[in-house]
Amino acid sequence: MAGHPHEVSEESESEEKLHIPTDLQKPLSDVSSSTELETVLSTLGAYHLYRQTAHSNLTHRRRHQFHALPRYQQSVLSAEPINYLATLGRLDEAIEHNAELAEAIFRHSIEAFGIEPEILSRKDWLMNVTAEDVDKVRSTLKQFYRDWSAEGASEREVCYAPVMAALSQRFGHLSPAEKGRISVLVPGAGLGRLAYDIVVAGYAAQGNENSFHQLMASNYVLNCTSAARQHTVHPFINSFSNHRSRTNQLRGVAVPDVHPPALLARAAEEDRFSMTAGDFVSAYNNAASESAFDVVATVFFIDTAVNIFSYLETIHRVLVDGGVWINFGPLLWHWENREADLKAADEDAQGVELTVEEVLEVARNIGFRLEKREKGSCGEYIGNGEGAMLKWVYECEFWIAVKIPRAKE
């Protein structure tokens, strides 16, 4: 599935339609391997090319198709209230707004990821940008609606509020100094909103994310934005399907709804917030991460595992004895029916998709005691907005599990 694994699949442009011109605590700027550098450059390139590819695939192509229609059909579509060409003009304006954010992310990511300017001066640095990279940038810009707009607060309330409530119930009685020593790991942190909310509530948090597309976006919004509501994003322009009105498709939202750098200043002074890059299992499979966290909070994450044992064993390893695992989300197994992709993954038990009861039984065998389990509130994952004719809603599961202390020898 293109974009985020829980996002409703749009009829995205296929590759031939897209026009593209020719360890733990590892800092974002530590791009050490040639493979990683290529990945970073292709991600940077997709942000850099957003303006051009969006205009090419969303409006230029449709203008050509319009002018190829019979005259009578053109006249109907040109008249009010349809005025199709005016719609494409407004869509071009929306693309320009999105491009301002995409290019800000691009500019600030060059330094954050340690890219030497001379690399970007080469004529060939954009050649490795793929249709998948372009699609992930579109999906990431759309993700700003969920994580960093006032309009997305209802979606965040469904999935983040139970985590925050569980933290408050367990640690809310602590003094600010004590609370600041409670360390929370957020795997699959995405654009960083949950980790941010946890820090603002007084705890220490570390987000982990494997996608460079989302890492670049989260780095920008958390560290580099100059004010709340700095950008306008039009999250629903990428699909023309299932809209009741053009107003819904073209509507914009202001992001971010808060100013993260200002609110994170004290947390930065107290060293209570960080983000790490890399695969969750690989990043935390080391001695430094063992028993390093009091809480692991997984939201819409565990079903991205190739091997659920690897995820749960890693969660167990990084928790202190008596530490808490808080989970909220569905089980939309990301790797189901992707055998070709699985061949490249070097893990056992590839493609084993379990039920909730089976996941919890695996957790019990690994060393967790289930403390609480309930059906979570129904949650939508972005979709196409309030005026959309298609909504994908999850009946999520929420649970709290405790790492059983090892018997002392």
Long-range contacts (C-beta under 8 A, 24 or more apart in sequence): 1-334, 2-132, 2-135, 2-136, 2-139, 3-135, 3-136, 3-138, 3-139, 3-140, 3-142, 4-139, 4-143, 4-190, 4-381, 5-303, 5-304, 5-332, 5-334, 6-300, 6-329, 6-330, 6-332, 6-381, 6-394, 7-139, 7-142, 7-143, 7-381, 7-382, 8-381, 8-382, 8-383, 8-384, 8-390, 8-391, 8-392, 10-238, 10-239, 10-241, 10-384, 11-239, 11-241, 12-135, 12-138, 12-238, 12-239, 13-57, 13-131, 13-135, 14-131, 15-130, 15-131, 15-132, 17-57, 17-61, 18-53, 18-56, 18-57, 18-131, 18-134, 18-135, 19-52, 19-53, 19-56, 19-57, 20-49, 20-53, 20-126, 20-129, 20-130, 20-131, 20-134, 21-49, 21-52, 21-126, 22-126, 22-127, 23-278, 23-283, 23-286, 24-276, 24-283, 24-284, 24-286, 24-288, 24-289, 25-274, 25-276, 25-288, 26-276, 26-277, 26-278, 26-283, 28-112, 28-113, 28-114, 28-215, 28-219, 28-275, 28-277, 29-111, 29-112, 29-113, 29-114, 30-114, 31-113, 31-114, 31-115, 38-128, 39-212, 40-113, 40-115, 40-212, 41-115, 41-119, 41-125, 41-128, 42-128, 42-129, 42-130, 42-133, 43-109, 43-133, 43-136, 43-137, 43-212, 43-213, 43-216, 44-106, 44-109, 44-110, 44-113, 44-115, 44-120, 44-216, 45-125, 45-126, 45-128, 45-129, 45-133, 46-129, 46-133, 46-134, 46-136, 46-137, 46-213, 47-102, 47-103, 47-105, 47-106, 47-109, 47-137, 47-213, 47-216, 48-102, 48-103, 48-106, 48-126, 49-126, 49-129, 49-134, 50-98, 50-99, 50-102, 50-103, 50-134, 50-137, 50-138, 50-141, 51-95, 51-96, 51-99, 51-102, 51-103, 53-134, 54-95, 54-98, 54-99, 54-138, 55-92, 55-95, 58-91, 58-95, 58-237, 58-238, 59-88, 59-91, 59-92, 59-95, 62-88, 63-88, 87-246, 87-250, 90-246, 90-250, 91-237, 91-250, 94-234, 94-237, 94-250, 94-252, 95-234, 95-237, 97-231, 97-232, 97-233, 97-234, 97-252, 98-141, 98-233, 98-234, 98-237, 100-231, 101-141, 101-144, 101-231, 101-233, 101-255, 102-137, 102-141, 104-220, 104-224, 104-231, 105-216, 105-217, 105-220, 106-216, 108-219, 108-220, 108-223, 108-224, 109-216, 109-219, 109-220, 112-216, 112-219, 112-223, 113-212, 113-216, 133-213, 136-211, 136-213, 137-213, 138-238, 139-213, 140-191, 140-211, 140-213, 140-214, 140-217, 141-217, 141-233, 141-235, 142-233, 142-235, 142-236, 142-238, 142-382, 143-190, 143-191, 143-214, 143-217, 143-382, 144-191, 144-217, 144-221, 144-233, 144-235, 144-253, 144-255, 144-256, 145-233, 145-235, 145-253, 145-255, 145-382, 146-381, 146-382, 147-190, 147-191, 147-192, 147-193, 148-191, 148-193, 148-221, 148-255, 148-256, 148-257, 149-233, 149-253, 149-254, 149-255, 149-256, 149-257, 150-253, 150-254, 150-257, 151-253, 152-253, 153-257, 155-379, 155-380, 155-381, 155-382, 156-193, 158-376, 158-377, 158-378, 158-379, 158-380, 158-396, 159-299, 159-300, 159-328, 159-329, 159-376, 159-379, 159-396, 160-193, 160-194, 160-197, 160-299, 162-326, 162-328, 162-376, 162-377, 162-398, 163-194, 163-198, 163-297, 163-299, 163-326, 163-328, 164-197, 164-198, 164-201, 166-324, 166-326, 166-400, 167-198, 167-201, 167-203, 167-295, 167-297, 167-326, 168-201, 170-324, 171-203, 176-202, 179-203, 180-204, 180-270, 180-272, 182-294, 182-295, 183-292, 183-293, 183-294, 183-295, 184-293, 184-294, 184-295, 184-296, 184-297, 185-284, 185-292, 185-293, 185-295, 185-296, 185-297, 185-318, 186-296, 186-297, 186-298, 186-299, 187-280, 187-296, 187-298, 187-301, 187-311, 187-315, 188-280, 188-298, 188-299, 188-300, 188-301, 188-304, 189-214, 189-218, 189-275, 190-214, 190-218, 191-217, 191-218, 191-221, 192-218, 192-221, 192-222, 192-275, 194-297, 194-299, 195-273, 195-275, 196-222, 196-260, 196-263, 196-264, 196-273, 198-297, 199-264, 199-267, 199-272, 199-273, 200-263, 200-264, 200-267, 203-272, 203-295, 204-271, 204-272, 204-273, 205-272, 205-273, 205-274, 206-273, 206-274, 206-275, 206-276, 206-293, 207-274, 207-275, 207-276, 208-275, 208-276, 208-277, 208-278, 208-280, 208-283, 208-284, 209-275, 209-276, 209-277, 210-277, 210-278, 210-279, 210-280, 212-277, 215-275, 215-277, 218-275, 219-275, 221-255, 221-256, 221-260, 222-260, 222-261, 222-264, 222-275, 223-260, 223-261, 223-264, 224-261, 225-256, 225-259, 225-260, 225-261, 226-259, 227-259, 228-254, 228-256, 228-257, 228-258, 228-259, 229-254, 229-255, 229-256, 229-257, 230-254, 230-255, 230-256, 231-255, 231-256, 235-382, 235-385, 236-384, 236-385, 236-388, 239-384, 241-384, 241-390, 242-384, 242-388, 242-389, 242-390, 243-384, 243-385, 243-387, 243-388, 243-389, 244-387, 244-388, 244-389, 245-387, 247-387, 248-384, 248-385, 248-386, 248-387, 248-388, 249-384, 249-385, 251-385, 280-311, 280-314, 281-310, 281-311, 281-314, 284-314, 284-317, 284-318, 285-314, 285-317, 289-317, 289-318, 290-317, 290-318, 291-317, 291-318, 291-319, 291-320, 291-321, 291-323, 292-318, 292-320, 293-318, 293-319, 293-320, 293-323, 294-319, 294-320, 294-323, 294-324, 295-319, 295-323, 295-324, 295-325, 295-326, 296-323, 296-324, 296-325, 296-326, 297-326, 297-327, 298-325, 298-326, 298-327, 298-328, 298-329, 299-327, 299-328, 299-329, 300-328, 300-329, 300-330, 300-381, 301-327, 301-329, 302-327, 302-329, 302-331, 302-359, 303-329, 303-330, 303-331, 303-332, 303-333, 303-334, 304-334, 305-334, 305-335, 306-335, 306-342, 306-345, 306-347, 306-350, 306-351, 307-347, 307-348, 307-349, 307-350, 307-352, 308-349, 308-352, 308-354, 308-359, 308-362, 309-348, 309-349, 309-362, 309-366, 310-347, 312-359, 312-362, 312-363, 312-366, 312-368, 313-366, 316-366, 316-367, 316-368, 316-403, 319-403, 320-403, 321-403, 321-404, 321-405, 321-406, 322-402, 322-403, 322-405, 323-402, 323-403, 324-371, 324-400, 324-401, 324-402, 324-403, 325-363, 325-368, 325-400, 325-401, 325-402, 325-403, 326-399, 326-400, 327-397, 327-398, 327-399, 327-400, 327-401, 328-376, 328-396, 328-397, 328-398, 329-376, 329-394, 329-396, 329-397, 330-394, 330-395, 330-396, 330-397, 331-355, 331-356, 331-359, 331-397, 332-394, 356-397, 360-399, 360-401, 363-401, 367-403, 367-404, 367-406, 368-401, 368-402, 368-403, 368-404, 369-401, 369-402, 369-404, 370-399, 370-400, 370-401, 371-399, 371-400, 371-401, 371-402, 372-398, 372-399, 372-400, 373-397, 373-398, 373-399, 373-400, 374-398, 374-399
